[in-house]
Amino acid sequence: MEDSIFLYTISDFMLNVLGLLFFFSDVVLDIWAVLSFYQEEAYVSMAVLIFLLLGSSLLLQIFSWLWYNYSSEEESICLGKYMYLEKYLKNRIFCGVLHVCQLGVFLRFAGVMEISLRNLKTRTAKKEGIAVYLTHDLSMLRLIETFSESAPQLTLMITIILQREDVEWVTGLKTLGSFAAISISVVMYHRSMRSFHKDKAQMTWTSSLVYFLWNFLLIAPRVAAIALFASTLPLGMIAVDFVCLWVALFLWSWHQKTDFMDSLAGEWLYRATVALIWYFSWINVSTGSSRRKSIIYHSMIAVDIMLLLGLWWWWNSDKDQCVFGMPALAVFISVGGSYTVGILGKIVYYKIFHPNKTATEESEESEVYEYAPACLSDDEVDTPFSVEVPLPSPQPRPQHPPRPLTGAQKRMQKLADNFFS
C-alpha cells in the first residue's frame, strides 16, 4: 500500500511554496497598483482593476465554498486524522465566514502546507494521497484565478503602458507579477494532473516546461491583441468583443455537457467560468478526442485575434502608428507569428510528451487502485479520495458495481480524464 502511484515530491512541495509566495506578492502589488492609480487620478483604470480583483476573488470563494460543501463525511473523517485544520473546516459557520471575508484560498494554502510538511517528515502513501488531493483543488482554483484576474490584469497593464508609451515602475512590477502568476498556475496544473497517470516518465519537468512554453506563446499574443485594440479604440468596443465571444464559448461549453460539479447551479457556474478561461486559453472540459475541439477553438481565437489587430491597424493607418519604435506592420506580424509558433509548440507537446489514453480508458484495462486512508480499513469499498488509476499487474475486477463519484473524487477523475484525452 505504500507504493502508491500518488507521488508528492519535494519539488512539487517547493512549487506550492513558490505559488504561495507569488500569491502574497500579487495581493501586495494589487493594493499598491490601486493606490497608485488613485494618486494619479486614473479613476477609470482604478475602477477596472478593482472590478477584476473583486470579481475574481468572489468567483474563487464561491468555488472553494461549494467544494468544501461537496465533501462527504468519509472525506472529513480522513482529513481529520491527518490535518489539524480539519476541525476548523468542519465548523461550517467559521469556514463560511472565512470565505465571506475572501480568505478561503488562504485556508486551502494552509491545508496544503500542513499536510505537505507532515508528509515530508514521515512519508506515507496516505499522506501523499491527501496532499495530491488538496493540491489538485488548489491548482484548479489558481487556474481559475489566472484567467479571471491575472490575464485580464496583464491586459489592462499592457494597455496602460501602450497609452502612456512609458513604463511606470508600479505598472511594470504588476505586469511582471501577472506573467509570473500565469506561469506558476499553468505549471501547477500540469504537475497536478501528473499525479493521475501511471506513466509519469512522460510528464517530467521538461514536459512541464514545454507545456508552459506553448501555453505562454498562445496566451501572450492573445493578451497583446486585446491590449493593442483597447489602447486605441473606445473601451466599449472591447467589451462588445468579450461579451459576444464569451456567449458563444458559454454555449459551446453547455453543448459539451460538462459534469464537473455536484449541483446544477454549480455546473452552470463552472460552464460560465470555462467560457471565461477560453477567452484567453484552451482547456479540455469533456472526454473524447480533443483534436477536433482544439482545432475549432484555435480557429475561433485566431480569427478574433486577426479581427482585433486588423481594426487596430485600420484605426491607426493614417497616423503611421508605432509601438515603442516598432512599425504597426511588424507588430501585426509578430503577434500573429507568435500565435502560430505556439500552435506548433502545442503539436510538438502532444506528439512527444503527452500521454494518449485517459485515466478511465487505462483503468478499464488494468486493476483499479483505490487510495484508502489509514483511518479506514483496506477492505472497505467506499473509501474517500479513491481515484481509478492503473497498476502494472492486471487483477480480476471486483464484482460489485462502483458507486458514483462525488466531491473531490469526481473532480479529480473528471479533470484527469479530460486532460489525458
C-alpha positions as CSV (number, residue, x, y, z in Angstrom):
1,M,0.0,0.0,0.0
2,E,3.0,2.3,0.5
3,D,3.8,2.0,-3.2
4,S,1.0,4.4,-4.1
5,I,1.0,5.9,-7.6
6,F,0.3,9.2,-5.8
7,L,3.7,10.8,-5.7
8,Y,4.1,14.1,-3.9
9,T,7.7,15.0,-4.3
10,I,9.8,17.7,-2.7
11,S,9.9,19.6,-6.0
12,D,6.1,19.7,-6.0
13,F,6.1,21.0,-2.4
14,M,8.5,23.7,-3.4
15,L,6.3,24.6,-6.3
16,N,3.4,25.1,-3.9
17,V,5.6,27.2,-1.7
18,L,6.6,29.3,-4.7
19,G,2.9,29.6,-5.6
20,L,2.1,30.8,-2.1
21,L,4.8,33.4,-2.2
22,F,3.6,34.7,-5.6
23,F,0.1,34.8,-4.2
24,F,1.0,37.0,-1.3
25,S,3.2,39.2,-3.5
26,D,0.4,39.5,-6.0
27,V,-2.0,40.7,-3.3
28,V,0.5,43.4,-2.2
29,L,1.1,44.5,-5.8
30,D,-2.7,44.7,-6.3
31,I,-3.2,47.0,-3.4
32,W,-0.2,49.1,-4.5
33,A,-1.5,49.4,-8.0
34,V,-4.9,50.5,-6.8
35,L,-3.4,53.2,-4.6
36,S,-1.1,54.3,-7.4
37,F,-4.0,54.8,-9.8
38,Y,-5.8,56.7,-7.1
39,Q,-2.9,59.1,-6.6
40,E,-2.5,59.6,-10.3
41,E,-6.3,60.2,-10.5
42,A,-6.6,57.5,-13.1
43,Y,-10.0,56.6,-11.9
44,V,-11.1,54.5,-14.9
45,S,-8.1,52.2,-14.6
46,M,-8.6,52.0,-10.9
47,A,-12.2,51.1,-11.3
48,V,-11.5,48.4,-13.9
49,L,-8.7,46.9,-11.6
50,I,-10.9,46.9,-8.6
51,F,-13.7,45.2,-10.6
52,L,-11.3,42.5,-11.8
53,L,-9.9,41.9,-8.2
54,L,-13.3,41.7,-6.5
55,G,-14.9,39.7,-9.3
56,S,-12.1,37.1,-9.4
57,S,-11.9,36.8,-5.6
58,L,-15.7,36.3,-5.3
59,L,-15.6,33.6,-8.0
60,L,-12.8,31.8,-6.2
61,Q,-14.6,31.9,-2.9
62,I,-17.8,30.5,-4.4
63,F,-16.0,27.6,-5.9
64,S,-14.0,26.9,-2.8
65,W,-17.1,27.0,-0.6
66,L,-19.0,24.8,-2.9
67,W,-16.2,22.2,-2.9
68,Y,-16.0,22.2,0.9
69,N,-19.8,21.6,1.0
70,Y,-19.5,18.7,-1.6
71,S,-17.1,16.9,0.8
72,S,-18.5,13.6,2.2
73,E,-18.4,12.6,5.8
74,E,-15.8,10.0,5.0
75,E,-13.5,12.6,3.5
76,S,-13.9,14.8,6.5
77,I,-13.1,11.9,8.8
78,C,-10.0,11.0,6.8
79,L,-8.7,14.6,6.7
80,G,-9.4,14.9,10.5
81,K,-7.0,12.1,11.1
82,Y,-4.1,13.8,9.4
83,M,-4.8,17.5,9.5
84,Y,-5.1,19.9,12.5
85,L,-7.0,22.4,10.3
86,E,-9.8,19.9,9.6
87,K,-11.5,20.6,12.9
88,Y,-12.0,24.2,11.7
89,L,-13.2,23.1,8.3
90,K,-15.9,21.0,10.0
91,N,-17.3,24.2,11.5
92,R,-19.4,25.4,8.6
93,I,-20.1,28.8,10.2
94,F,-16.4,29.5,10.7
95,C,-15.5,28.2,7.3
96,G,-18.3,30.3,5.7
97,V,-17.2,33.5,7.5
98,L,-13.6,33.0,6.2
99,H,-15.0,32.7,2.6
100,V,-17.2,35.8,3.0
101,C,-14.0,37.6,4.2
102,Q,-12.3,36.4,1.0
103,L,-9.9,34.1,2.9
104,G,-11.0,30.7,1.6
105,V,-8.0,30.3,-0.7
106,F,-5.6,31.2,2.1
107,L,-7.3,28.4,4.1
108,R,-6.6,25.9,1.3
109,F,-3.0,27.1,1.1
110,A,-2.6,26.5,4.8
111,G,-4.1,23.0,4.4
112,V,-1.6,22.1,1.6
113,M,1.3,23.4,3.6
114,E,0.3,21.5,6.7
115,I,-0.1,18.1,5.1
116,S,2.9,18.6,2.9
117,L,5.2,19.3,5.9
118,R,3.7,16.3,7.7
119,N,4.3,14.1,4.6
120,L,7.9,15.3,4.2
121,K,8.6,14.5,7.9
122,T,7.1,10.9,7.7
123,R,6.2,9.9,4.2
124,T,3.3,7.5,3.8
125,A,1.0,6.7,0.8
126,K,-2.0,8.0,2.8
127,K,-0.5,11.5,3.4
128,E,0.8,11.7,-0.2
129,G,-2.7,10.9,-1.5
130,I,-4.2,13.6,0.7
131,A,-1.5,16.1,-0.4
132,V,-2.3,15.3,-4.0
133,Y,-6.0,15.8,-3.4
134,L,-5.6,19.2,-1.7
135,T,-3.0,20.4,-4.3
136,H,-5.4,19.3,-7.1
137,D,-8.2,21.6,-5.8
138,L,-5.8,24.4,-5.2
139,S,-4.2,24.2,-8.7
140,M,-7.7,24.3,-10.2
141,L,-8.5,27.4,-8.2
142,R,-5.3,29.0,-9.2
143,L,-6.1,28.2,-12.8
144,I,-9.4,30.0,-12.5
145,E,-7.7,32.9,-10.8
146,T,-5.2,33.1,-13.6
147,F,-7.8,33.7,-16.3
148,S,-10.3,35.7,-14.2
149,E,-7.7,38.1,-12.7
150,S,-4.1,37.7,-13.8
151,A,-4.7,37.6,-17.6
152,P,-7.2,40.5,-17.6
153,Q,-4.9,42.5,-15.3
154,L,-2.0,41.8,-17.6
155,T,-4.1,43.1,-20.5
156,L,-5.0,46.2,-18.5
157,M,-1.4,46.9,-17.6
158,I,-0.1,46.5,-21.2
159,T,-3.0,48.7,-22.4
160,I,-1.9,51.5,-19.9
161,I,1.8,51.1,-21.0
162,L,0.8,51.4,-24.7
163,Q,-1.3,54.5,-24.0
164,R,1.4,56.2,-21.9
165,E,4.2,55.0,-24.1
166,D,6.2,54.7,-20.8
167,V,6.6,52.0,-18.2
168,E,5.8,53.2,-14.6
169,W,7.6,51.1,-12.1
170,V,4.4,50.0,-10.3
171,T,2.8,49.1,-13.7
172,G,5.9,47.2,-14.7
173,L,6.0,45.3,-11.5
174,K,2.3,44.4,-11.7
175,T,2.9,43.3,-15.3
176,L,5.7,41.0,-14.3
177,G,3.7,39.7,-11.4
178,S,0.8,38.8,-13.7
179,F,3.2,37.0,-16.1
180,A,4.6,35.1,-13.1
181,A,1.2,34.2,-11.8
182,I,0.2,32.8,-15.2
183,S,3.4,30.7,-15.5
184,I,3.1,29.3,-11.9
185,S,-0.6,28.4,-12.4
186,V,-0.1,26.6,-15.7
187,V,2.9,24.6,-14.4
188,M,1.0,23.7,-11.1
189,Y,-2.0,22.5,-13.1
190,H,0.3,20.3,-15.3
191,R,2.1,18.9,-12.3
192,S,-1.2,18.2,-10.5
193,M,-2.5,16.2,-13.5
194,R,0.7,14.2,-13.5
195,S,-0.4,12.5,-10.3
196,F,-3.2,10.6,-12.0
197,H,-1.2,8.8,-14.7
198,K,1.0,5.7,-14.2
199,D,3.5,6.8,-17.0
200,K,4.9,9.7,-15.1
201,A,8.2,9.4,-17.0
202,Q,6.4,11.2,-19.9
203,M,5.5,14.1,-17.6
204,T,8.8,15.3,-16.3
205,W,9.9,18.9,-15.6
206,T,10.9,19.0,-19.3
207,S,7.3,18.2,-20.2
208,S,6.1,20.8,-17.8
209,L,8.4,23.4,-19.3
210,V,7.2,22.6,-22.9
211,Y,3.6,22.7,-21.6
212,F,4.2,26.2,-20.2
213,L,6.1,27.5,-23.3
214,W,3.3,26.6,-25.8
215,N,0.7,28.0,-23.4
216,F,2.7,31.2,-23.0
217,L,3.2,31.6,-26.7
218,L,-0.6,31.3,-27.2
219,I,-1.6,33.5,-24.3
220,A,0.9,36.3,-24.9
221,P,-0.3,37.2,-28.5
222,R,-4.0,36.9,-27.3
223,V,-3.3,39.4,-24.5
224,A,-1.3,41.6,-26.8
225,A,-4.0,41.7,-29.4
226,I,-6.7,42.7,-26.8
227,A,-4.4,45.3,-25.3
228,L,-3.5,46.9,-28.7
229,F,-7.2,47.1,-29.5
230,A,-8.1,48.5,-26.2
231,S,-5.3,51.1,-26.2
232,T,-6.6,53.0,-29.2
233,L,-10.3,52.2,-29.8
234,P,-13.2,53.1,-27.4
235,L,-13.3,50.9,-24.3
236,G,-16.9,49.8,-25.1
237,M,-15.8,48.0,-28.2
238,I,-13.5,45.6,-26.4
239,A,-16.4,44.9,-24.0
240,V,-18.6,44.1,-27.0
241,D,-16.0,41.7,-28.4
242,F,-15.7,40.0,-25.0
243,V,-19.4,39.6,-24.5
244,C,-20.1,38.2,-28.0
245,L,-17.2,35.7,-27.8
246,W,-18.0,34.7,-24.2
247,V,-21.6,33.9,-25.1
248,A,-20.5,31.7,-28.0
249,L,-18.0,29.9,-25.8
250,F,-20.5,29.5,-23.0
251,L,-23.0,27.9,-25.4
252,W,-20.2,25.6,-26.6
253,S,-19.3,24.5,-23.0
254,W,-23.0,23.8,-22.4
255,H,-23.2,21.8,-25.7
256,Q,-20.3,19.6,-24.4
257,K,-22.5,18.6,-21.4
258,T,-19.8,19.1,-18.7
259,D,-20.3,17.2,-15.5
260,F,-17.8,18.6,-13.0
261,M,-19.8,20.0,-10.1
262,D,-22.2,18.2,-7.8
263,S,-25.1,20.6,-8.2
264,L,-26.9,22.1,-11.2
265,A,-26.2,25.7,-10.2
266,G,-22.6,24.9,-9.6
267,E,-22.3,23.3,-13.0
268,W,-23.7,26.3,-14.8
269,L,-21.3,28.5,-12.9
270,Y,-18.5,26.2,-14.0
271,R,-19.6,26.4,-17.6
272,A,-19.6,30.2,-17.4
273,T,-16.1,30.1,-15.9
274,V,-14.9,27.8,-18.6
275,A,-16.1,30.3,-21.2
276,L,-14.1,33.0,-19.4
277,I,-11.0,30.8,-19.4
278,W,-11.4,30.0,-23.1
279,Y,-11.4,33.7,-23.9
280,F,-7.7,33.6,-23.1
281,S,-6.6,29.9,-23.3
282,W,-7.8,26.4,-24.1
283,I,-8.5,23.7,-21.6
284,N,-10.3,20.4,-22.4
285,V,-13.5,20.0,-20.3
286,S,-15.0,16.9,-21.8
287,T,-13.8,13.4,-22.5
288,G,-13.1,12.0,-26.0
289,S,-10.6,13.1,-28.6
290,S,-9.7,16.8,-28.1
291,R,-8.2,17.3,-31.5
292,R,-11.3,18.4,-33.3
293,K,-12.4,20.7,-30.4
294,S,-8.9,22.2,-30.2
295,I,-8.9,23.0,-33.9
296,I,-12.3,24.7,-33.7
297,Y,-11.3,26.7,-30.7
298,H,-7.9,27.9,-32.0
299,S,-9.6,28.8,-35.3
300,M,-12.1,30.9,-33.5
301,I,-9.5,32.7,-31.4
302,A,-7.1,33.2,-34.4
303,V,-10.0,34.9,-36.3
304,D,-10.7,37.1,-33.3
305,I,-7.0,38.0,-32.9
306,M,-6.8,38.9,-36.6
307,L,-10.0,40.9,-36.3
308,L,-8.7,42.9,-33.2
309,L,-5.4,43.5,-34.9
310,G,-7.0,44.5,-38.2
311,L,-9.2,47.0,-36.5
312,W,-6.3,48.4,-34.5
313,W,-4.2,48.7,-37.6
314,W,-7.0,50.3,-39.7
315,W,-7.8,52.8,-36.9
316,N,-4.2,53.9,-36.9
317,S,-3.5,53.6,-40.6
318,D,-3.3,57.4,-41.1
319,K,-1.1,58.0,-38.1
320,D,1.9,56.0,-39.0
321,Q,1.5,54.2,-35.7
322,C,4.5,52.7,-33.9
323,V,4.7,50.6,-30.7
324,F,7.9,51.6,-28.9
325,G,9.6,52.2,-32.2
326,M,8.2,49.1,-33.9
327,P,6.0,49.7,-37.0
328,A,2.4,48.6,-36.9
329,L,3.0,46.0,-39.6
330,A,5.9,44.5,-37.7
331,V,3.7,44.3,-34.6
332,F,0.9,42.7,-36.6
333,I,3.3,40.0,-38.0
334,S,5.0,39.4,-34.6
335,V,1.7,38.8,-32.8
336,G,0.4,36.5,-35.5
337,G,3.7,34.7,-35.8
338,S,3.9,34.1,-32.0
339,Y,0.4,32.5,-32.1
340,T,1.5,30.3,-35.0
341,V,4.6,29.2,-33.1
342,G,2.5,28.5,-30.1
343,I,0.3,26.2,-32.1
344,L,3.4,24.4,-33.4
345,G,4.7,24.0,-29.9
346,K,1.4,22.5,-28.8
347,I,1.6,20.0,-31.6
348,V,5.1,19.0,-30.5
349,Y,4.0,18.6,-26.9
350,Y,1.1,16.3,-27.8
351,K,3.2,14.3,-30.2
352,I,6.2,13.7,-27.9
353,F,5.3,14.4,-24.2
354,H,1.5,14.0,-23.7
355,P,0.2,10.5,-22.8
356,N,-2.6,9.4,-25.2
357,K,-5.0,7.5,-23.0
358,T,-7.4,8.8,-20.5
359,A,-7.3,7.6,-16.9
360,T,-10.7,5.9,-17.4
361,E,-9.6,4.0,-20.5
362,E,-6.5,2.7,-18.8
363,S,-8.3,1.7,-15.7
364,E,-10.7,-0.4,-17.8
365,E,-7.6,-2.4,-18.9
366,S,-6.0,-2.9,-15.5
367,E,-6.5,-3.1,-11.8
368,V,-8.3,-0.3,-10.0
369,Y,-6.3,1.1,-7.2
370,E,-8.2,2.8,-4.5
371,Y,-6.4,5.2,-2.2
372,A,-7.6,4.1,1.2
373,P,-6.6,6.4,4.1
374,A,-5.3,4.8,7.2
375,C,-8.4,5.9,9.2
376,L,-10.4,3.3,7.3
377,S,-9.9,-0.4,6.7
378,D,-8.3,-1.5,3.5
379,D,-11.2,-3.9,3.0
380,E,-13.8,-1.1,2.7
381,V,-15.1,-0.4,-0.7
382,D,-16.3,3.2,-0.4
383,T,-13.1,4.9,0.5
384,P,-12.6,8.7,0.2
385,F,-10.1,10.1,-2.2
386,S,-10.3,6.9,-4.3
387,V,-9.4,7.5,-7.9
388,E,-9.5,4.9,-10.6
389,V,-5.8,4.6,-11.7
390,P,-3.9,1.7,-13.1
391,L,-1.3,-0.7,-11.7
392,P,1.1,-2.7,-13.9
393,S,-0.2,-6.1,-12.9
394,P,-3.8,-6.8,-14.0
395,Q,-6.1,-8.5,-11.4
396,P,-9.7,-9.6,-11.6
397,R,-12.0,-6.7,-11.4
398,P,-14.3,-6.5,-8.4
399,Q,-17.8,-7.9,-8.9
400,H,-19.7,-5.1,-7.0
401,P,-20.8,-2.1,-9.1
402,P,-18.7,1.0,-8.4
403,R,-20.5,3.8,-6.5
404,P,-20.9,7.1,-8.4
405,L,-18.1,9.5,-7.8
406,T,-18.9,12.7,-5.9
407,G,-17.0,15.6,-4.4
408,A,-13.2,15.5,-4.6
409,Q,-13.1,12.1,-6.3
410,K,-15.4,13.3,-9.1
411,R,-13.4,16.5,-9.7
412,M,-10.1,14.6,-9.7
413,Q,-11.3,11.9,-12.1
414,K,-13.0,14.3,-14.5
415,L,-10.1,16.6,-14.8
416,A,-7.7,13.8,-15.2
417,D,-9.8,12.1,-17.9
418,N,-10.2,15.4,-19.8
419,F,-6.6,16.3,-19.5
420,F,-5.4,13.0,-20.9
421,S,-7.9,12.9,-23.7
